[in-house]
């Protein structure tokens, strides 16, 4: 059974919290979106009330075990200082003598952000020796990094073997609780909206959902593979030829289970993947041979809107089109409006979907927006997350 931070004695103790500050940075090191930083504030603020010595550990990007200045935690420390309205000190490494000295000098209520844990290759190797060094920095370990929970890394899994008191933070609790509400014993009808680029990356999720949902709505480039699987000409659209047979099989399975599935009936096509491309809206039966599908069309938006109107629980992963370009964003943005106007419990997972929702300014109207992409998808597939298993004593 997982213990949470409020069930563990952390009073004035050295508290190592694994967080996920893997935020998007621009070319000048500025943070584009700080929602992942804001998401762990309840855990940190609780620890501050308990006068813990708060040691935060995270990664940014994929440095591959090498020190890369552009992936330093310094910009995150500045933003965290502003959000907490208190001093946030930093270290040049996440282990070593200087780091230990900085921790020994901490007073109750101090906050210290360690340097990028992925500057050490041992982190992604789930190395025990490296994990012991991390464990020696603290009295209590708390994992509040849901977005990394599907990875067996030293700072999420191995470290739990060397710290007596381990638990999860409030963000982790929210993630697991909301997902359990959506998939464990949902209020029905339960509708799954699945989008994104590849059928291959969502295959496990779709197969797992067949036995759980009442309706499945398919969008994004992955819909092209389903359409091609039922012998619809999709022109030069992106498809996965090796999954055409599997797509057909999934459609048959869904119909056997009497689950309703919705595929696009019209689409926005372009002569090339370019912001300046010529575009038009066509029925799916009339996609020109040399054009590509890049968004769902207005009739599909209406169809999908009607399909979710009576939903009581909605789980959404993946955009409806290439929303990064304005002319292919309308389908995704329209679905955001449809979802927030239902009376359903609405749960969203996946970095692209999250980004699209934040662009619309409607994020506060969703019941819950997950911080995890891969971790959320693994839960949808019915997989056990290594970092959760490590805490489940």
N, C-alpha and C positions, 0 to 999 in steps of 0.2 A: 504494500500500500504506500502511495506517495505521501510524504509529509510536505506541508507547505510552510513557508517562512514564518507565518504567525503561529505555527504549532511547535516551533523550535526555539530554544533559549538562545537569543543572539545578543542579549544585553551586554554592551561594552566589549563584545568579542570581535576578533578579527574575522571579518565576513567577506569571503571571496564570492562575488556574484558574476557568473558567466552570462553576459548579455550579448545581444546582436546589434552592434552599431555599424553593420555593413551597409552604409548609406551611399547613395550616388553622389559623387563629387564632380564638379566641372573642371575645366583645364586649369583653373586658378586655385583649386583646392576648396572652393566654396560648396557648402552642402545644398543640394537641390531639394531634398525632401527630408525633414527631420522626424517623420512620424515614428520610425523605429526607436528613436531616442526618447520621444515623448511617451512611448508605450511602456517603458520600464520605470517611469517616474513613481508610480504608486509603490513599487517594491523598494526603491531607493528611499523614498520619503518615510516609509514604515521603518526601515533600518535606521534612518536619522532619528526618528522618535525614540528608538530603542538605544540610542547613543552607541551604535556599532562603529567599528572602524571599517569603513566601506571601501573594499578593493574591487574595482571593476575590471573585467577582462573581456576582450572582444577581438574580432578581426575586421579588416577592411580589405575587400578585393581578393585577388589571388596572387600574392607575391611569390608563391612557389618555394617557400622556405628561404627566401633571400630578403635582405633589408632593402626596401624601396621607399625613398623619402616621400614620394607622392602618395603613399599609402599609410602614412603616419597617422596616429590617433589625435594629433594636435588640433585639427579643426573641430573634431568631435568634442574635445575637452572644452574648447571655447564656447560651443553651443550649449553644452551641458551646464557650464558655469552660469550662463544666462538664464537657462530654464530653472535651475535649482536656486538661483540667486545666492550662491555661495562659492567659495574658492574650490576649484577642482585641480589638484596637483597631478603631474604626469611623471612617468619614468622613461628612461631610454631603452628599457628592455622589460620583459615580463617576468624574468627570473634573474638570478645573479646577486652578487654582493650589494651593489648599489640599490637594487630593488628591495632587498631585505632590510637594508638600512633605512630606506624611505618608509617602509611599513613599521619598523620598530619605533620610528619617530612620530608615528600617528597618534593623535589624541581622539577620544570618543567623539563621534560626529564628523570626523574628517572624511573626505572623499578623495580617493587616489585612483586615477585611470592608468592602467599599465599599457605598455606599448603593444602593438599588433602581435597577437599570439602566433599568427601564421608566418612571421619572420623566421620561425623555427620549423624546419621540415618535419621534426618529430611530432608536431601537433597533428597533422593529417595522417600520420602513421599510427596514431593512437598509442604512442610509445610510453611504456610504464615508467621508465627512468625520468623522462620529461614530466610526466604526470605527478610523480613524487615531489619534484621540485616545486610544482604549482601547489600541491597539497601542503607543503611545509610553510607556505605563506599564510595559512589561515587556520582558524579553529572550526569554522562552519563553512560549508560550500552550498551555494544556492544556484541552481540553473534556471535562468529566466530567458534563455535564448531559444525559443521555439523554432525559429527559422533554420537553426542548425541541428535540430533534434533528430533528423534523418541521417546524420553523419556520425560515425563512430570515431570521434577524435579524442585526443588526450584531455582536452579541457572540458569535454562533455561526458565522456564515458570512463576512460581510465582513471581520471582523478577521483572518481567516487569510490574507488577501491582503497584509497589511502587517506580519506577523511572520514572520521567517525560519524559526524553529524552532517547529513546531506539532505537537501530538499529542493523544492521548486518555488519560484516566485509567483506573484499574482498574475503576470502576463501569461505564463505557462498554464496556470489554473484556468484563466479565461478561455484560452485557446482550446483546451481539452473539454471544458464544460460546454462551450457553445457547440463544438463538434458533436459531442455526445447527445445534445438536445436535437441536433439536426438529423443525425444518423442512427442513434440508439433507439429512441422511442419518439419519433417526430409526430407533430400534429399534422394530419393529412388534409388535403393532397400535398405530397412532397414532390417538388419539381427540381430537377438538376439542369442547370444551363452549362453546357460544356463548349468552350471555344478554343482558340489558339491555332497554332500552325500545324501541328503534327498529330495524326491519329496514333502513331507509335508511342508518343509520350503520355497519351491519355487512355490507352487501350485497357490497362489494368483497372483504371478508375471506372470506365464505362462498364466493363464486365462485372465489377463488384456492385455497381449501382443498379444493375438490371433487377436484382432481387430485392431492392430496397425502395425504389422510387415509383411514383405513379406516372410521371412524365419525364422525358428527356428531350431537351432542346439542343440542337447541334448548330454551331456557327463557326466563323473563322475559316482559315484555309483548310482545316481538317474536314470541313463539310464537303470540300471538293472531292476528296477521296471517297466519301460515302456516295456522292452523286455519280461519280465515275463508276463506282461499284454497281450501280443500278443502270449502267449503260447510258448515262447522260453525258453528252459532249461538253466538256468544260474548257475547251480551247487550249490555251497555253498556261492555264492555271497551275499553281503548285499542287501536285498530288504525290502520294507515295505508292507507286505501282505495285510494290511487293505486298501492300496491305489491302488491295482491292478485294481479294477473296475473303479476308478476315472481316472487312467492312460489311460484305454481303452476309456473312455468317452472323455477325452481331445484329444486323437488322432482322434476320430470321428469329434469332433468340429473343429479341425484344418483343416481336409480335407474338411468339409462343407464350410469353409470360403475360401477355395482354397489357403491356406497358405502352403508353402512347409515345411515339417518337415524332419529332418535328424536324424537317429539313427545309432549307431555303426554297422558296417558290419563285423568287426573283433575286436579282443581284446587281451590284454596281460593278461594271467591267471597265477596264482601261487598256489602251493599246501598249502600255509599258508601265513598269513599276517606277513611277517618277511623279513628283509633285506637280509637274506641268503637263502630265499626260492627258490625252483626250479621254473623256469618260462618258458613259451612258448607262441607263438602267434598262435591263432586259429580263424577260422571263428565263428561267433556267434552261428551257428547251431551245432558246434562241441565242446562246452564247456564241459570238463569232469565233471562227477557228484560230485566228491569230491574236485574240484578246485574252485577258486574264481576269478572273474574279478576285476582287479585293475588298468587298464589303457585302453585307446583306442589303437587299432592296427594301423600298417602302412597304410593299405588300407583305413581305416577310416580317418586317417590324410589327405590322398590324396583327398578323397571324400569331406571332410569338407573344405579343402583348395580351391578346385574348386568351392564349394558352395558360398564362400565369395569373389571370385575373382572379380565379378562385383559390389560388394556392394559399396554404397556411404555413408552409416552410419552403424556402428557396435556398439552394446552395449553388454558388456560381464560381466557375473557374475558367478563365480564358476569354479574351475579347472576341467580338463578332466580325472584326475586319482589321485592316492595317491602320488602326486609329491614329498612329503617329503622324500620318499625313491627313490634313484637314478634310480633303474630299473623300476619304475612306473612313471617316470617324463617325459619321451620322448614325450608322447602325448600332454601334456600341453605346453611343451617348443616348440614343432613343431607348435602348434596353435599360439603361440606368434609370431613366425617368419612369418606365413601366414598372420596374422592380420596386422603386421607392413609393410608388402609388398603390401598392398592394397592402393588404392587412396581414402580411406574412412575417414570420421570423426570417430575416434575410442575412445570410452568411456568405462572405466573399473570401476567396483565397487565390493567391497568385499575383506575382509582382506586376504583370502587365494590366490585369484587371483592376488592381489597386490603383495604379497610376492613372488609368482612364477615369476611374470614379473621382479621384482627387481633382482631375482637370475640370470636371463638371461642377465642382463645388457642392456635391450632394453627399459627401462621405458621412456626414453626421446623421443622415436619415437611414443608414443601414444599421441593422441590429449589431453586426460585428464584422469588422474587416480584419482578416488574419494577417499577421506579419510574415507568415511563411508561404513560400511558393512550393518548393520541392517537398517540404515536410507536410504541408496541407494536402498535396496530391497523393503522397504516400498513405496518409490517413484515409483518403477517399478510396484508395486501392485496397484498404483493409490491412495494410502492413503495420507491424509493430515498429515503433521508432526507437533506435538504439539508446538514445539519451534518456528517453522515458523509461525504458526497461531498466536502465542502470539505477534509476531513482526508485523504482517500484520494489521495495524490499518486503 
